[in-house]
């Protein structure tokens, strides 16, 4: 009886330890990624945010900026250490919102989306993240 109780206590403590390590950030299973086609909070260009978020399972996502009345719902990426994740903001356009971007009064032509330029130091950032993964 005592042996069985000790085994159950050990299993419970072990599971609590695993959950604590997972949720306290002590264990990194995978890197969360996020990429924004319009380069961040850019209210005049419709953008798309996509990436991968890991908690217990892999969640791949794609979110597009969209209009909610005359307000713009703008998705953007936030970097935190080795991880990046998506956030959204409701932005009040000065004139109106159309097709996922704020427009000025009288604007007839909608410019095509422009690819965002690579940020300075992007290659060094990737190399650093890979080194961190390999050095546990």
GIDA-V71668 format. One record per residue. N is the residue number from 1. PHI is phi in whole degrees, -180 to 180 (999 if undefined). OMEGA is omega in whole degrees, 0 to 359 (999 if undefined). Layout:
n/phi/omega
N/PHI/OMEGA
N/PHI/OMEGA
This chain:
n/phi/omega
1/999/180
2/-65/180
3/-65/179
4/-64/179
5/-63/178
6/-64/179
7/-65/179
8/-64/178
9/-62/179
10/-60/181
11/-63/180
12/-63/179
13/-63/179
14/-62/179
15/-64/177
16/-63/178
17/-62/179
18/-64/180
19/-64/178
20/-61/180
21/-62/182
22/-66/186
23/-86/178
24/-90/179
25/88/180
26/-72/181
27/-118/177
28/-107/182
29/-88/181
30/-155/180
31/-95/175
32/-79/182
33/-121/177
34/-157/176
35/-134/182
36/-118/185
37/-69/180
38/-100/171
39/80/179
40/121/181
41/-80/179
42/-122/189
43/-79/184
44/-97/179
45/-128/176
46/-72/182
47/-123/177
48/-130/177
49/-110/175
50/-142/180
51/173/182
52/-132/178
53/-123/179
54/-111/166
55/-126/171
56/-102/179
57/-130/179
58/-81/179
59/-122/176
60/-91/183
61/-136/172
62/-142/180
63/-128/177
64/-109/173
65/-62/180
66/-149/180
67/-95/173
68/-128/190
69/70/176
70/-96/177
71/-101/179
72/-105/171
73/-95/186
74/-105/174
75/-92/179
76/-152/181
77/-103/176
78/-123/178
79/-99/180
80/-141/184
81/65/180
82/-84/186
83/-108/173
84/-136/180
85/-145/184
86/-92/172
87/-137/175
88/-137/182
89/-139/173
90/-96/185
91/-110/179
92/-87/179
93/-71/181
94/-65/182
95/-110/179
96/-161/178
97/-119/180
98/-146/176
99/52/174
100/80/178
101/-156/176
102/-79/179
103/-124/177
104/-89/180
105/-61/177
106/80/181
107/-75/184
108/-95/185
109/-98/178
110/-98/180
111/-68/178
112/-72/179
113/-62/178
114/-108/178
115/-67/180
116/-77/179
117/-71/177
118/-69/179
119/-71/178
120/-62/179
121/84/183
122/-62/182
123/-68/178
124/-61/179
125/-64/180
126/-66/180
127/-61/179
128/-62/180
129/-65/178
130/-66/178
131/-61/179
132/-62/179
133/-66/184
134/-78/183
135/-100/181
136/14/999
